Amino acid sequence: MIALYHIAKSRAKISGLPADLPNPGACAVAAVQCEKLPVRQSWTKEDGTVIRTLWGEMFHQLGGAAGFVHVADEDANLTTPGGETTLSFCVSSSSLRSSCWTKS
């Protein structure tokens, strides 16, 4: 996962990548240090968004408060968002479209 992060964020600076490795172009990346997240407690982001889950943290990192809205119900209920929720988030965010999958 760390290698994928560096490829996504600094691809041009990395030599020796396989020629057939797809290049998604500019893409959003979320990085979460799970050991730094409180267990069974919420935390508040600088914009006032209250986060309760790993999924809430990732969506907030990728799209700010507007991104978090996509998983607010799941976050409040401590559940995992489904694929449709994730896809909706990716499609709605122009900065994420290139880094998310499309429905076939």
N, C-alpha and C positions, 0 to 999 in steps of 0.2 A: 504494500500500500504506500509506503514511503517513496518507493521508486516511482510509482504512478503519479504521486503528488509532484515530484521534481520534474518529471517529463511534462506534466501539464503546465506547470508554472515557469519552467526554464528550459524548454526543449531546445531552443537555439544555442544554448550554452553547453549542451551535452554532445560529446562526440561519440561515435561508434554505435549509434542506435541502428537497429535493423532497417534496411530500406523499405521493407514491407510493413513497418509499424504504422498504423493509421495515424494521421494527424488531425485531431478534431478542431484545430485552430484555437482561438482564444476561448477559454472556458472558465466557468466558476468552479472553485474548489473549496470544500469545507474541511477543516482539520479539528478534531476533537480529542483532547486528552481526557479520556474517561475517568482516570483516577483523580482528576481535578474537579469533577462534577459532584455536587452534594448528593448523598444517597437519601432518598425519601424526603427530600426538601426541594422547594422551588428556588430559583435564583432569578434576579432581575437584571435585565440588560440595560445599557446606558439610555436607551430610548424609552424605558419603562415597561417593556414587554416582560411578562413573567413566564419563565420557562420551567417545565417540570420533567422533560424527557430528553433523551439523546436525539430523537427525531425532531423535537422542537428546536433544539440547539442547532442541528444541521440546517434545517429550513431557514432559521433566522440568520445563520452565517451566510447562506447562499442568497437570500433575498430580503434581509432586514425584517422589519415589522410586517411589511407587505407579503413577504415569503412565509412568515410564521402563520399568518391568517389561514393558509391552506391546511395547516395541521392543528389549529387551535383547539378544535373539539377533541381530537385524538389525544393531544397533549394534556388537556384538562382531565380526560378520563384515563390517562396513563396507558393508552393503547397504541398499537402500531398502525400507521397509515397504510392503506392498501395501494396497490399499483395504480389505480385510477387517480387517486389523490396526487401521487408523485408525478404522474404523467400530466395532469392538469396544471400542476405547478410549473413543470418544465415548459409546457406549451405557452403558458401565460407570461413567461419572463423572456424577453428578447435576449438578455445576456446569457440565458441558460439554454436556449434552443439548440445551439450547436453542440452542447455537451450532454444532451439528453437523448434518449431513444425516441423513436416514433412508432406509433401503433401500426402494425401490418395487417 
